[in-house]
Amino acid sequence: MIRILALVAAALVLHAADDTLLNVSYDPTRELYKEVNAAFAAQWKQAAGRSVEVKQSHGGSGKQTRSVIEGLDADIVTLALPMDADEIAKAGRLAADWRSRLPHNASPYTSTVVFLVRSGNPKGITDWGDLAKADVATVVANPKTSGAARLAYLGAWAWAERAFPGDSAKVEAYMRGWLARVPTFDPGARGATTTFVRRQIGDVLLTWENEAWLAVAESKGSVQVVVPPVSILAEPPVAWVDAVVAKKGTAAVAKAYLEFLYTPAAQEIAAKHRYRPRLPEVLERHRADFPAAELIAVEQAFGGWDKAQAAHFADGASFDRLTSNR
């Protein structure tokens, strides 16, 4: 028996990858990176003559960020919000200039927040204002832990500021109204999808565009996507974690992995999974998959992520105030 175990252990060593990376990512990117990892591994083997295994960790982006700050050895992070990478940089594990190391401020694809509704859209939900209807229960993750939820919250707030220009009381009344009807704040976007689709709770889910379309594909026609005329622009960041790759000697393969995300092959994979590709020619080929909408940048509407965090998601900020009586 001992000899058999020794032989198994030896076989595992022989078949271990030459390089191993840990990609710590936000909640609904499992399907995307499963396919990206396989494509990159094939390219890396051909180019470098070495095998690579990319392991994944998924969860709410805020929670994942804290895990990396607290010591999780992520070679690379592919998170929901630029502020998440900034927090890791502030903790000294990631270079402060991470944005300038890759194209498009180190964001290889974009996304937005859309609505997922029951088939036939029985509540007639087409825009953010419909969340204010007294008979509409909105499902969204917790903005304290989920990047999708922060984006959804800001999307609703930006809509309200346009609907009620200069009237902060009406903006807050609108936000307080629909937040009061959120049945539960799940920690991450995937959990919120489970609440809405599988547990059949709520009338509309606010979530990532890619997550909504995946739910449609898996729900056998029980839900449908509604893209509001105006929503929020999401630019998920990617970075290699300097403190980890220096320790593990994985800097070259980690950098190559992230550079691969900008190649036509990876951009096609991103588009297939309903992430909006950066390469214009790839985006054009998939134009029908991405309905037109005005996407508001956080910098444009809120003065950047630092200001948005302080005003809305820090302890005692607007989210806490508007949900204090739940």
Helices and strands as residue ranges (DSSP letters): H 2-14, E 19-26, G 27-29, H 30-48, E 52-59, H 61-69, E 76-78, H 82-90, G 98-101, H 103-106, E 109-118, G 128-132, E 138-139, H 147-163, H 168-180, H 189-193, I 194-198, E 204-208, H 209-219, E 223-226, E 230-234, E 238-240, H 242-248, H 251-260, H 264-272, E 276-277, H 280-285, G 287-289, E 294-296, H 298-302, H 305-308, I 309-313, H 318-322
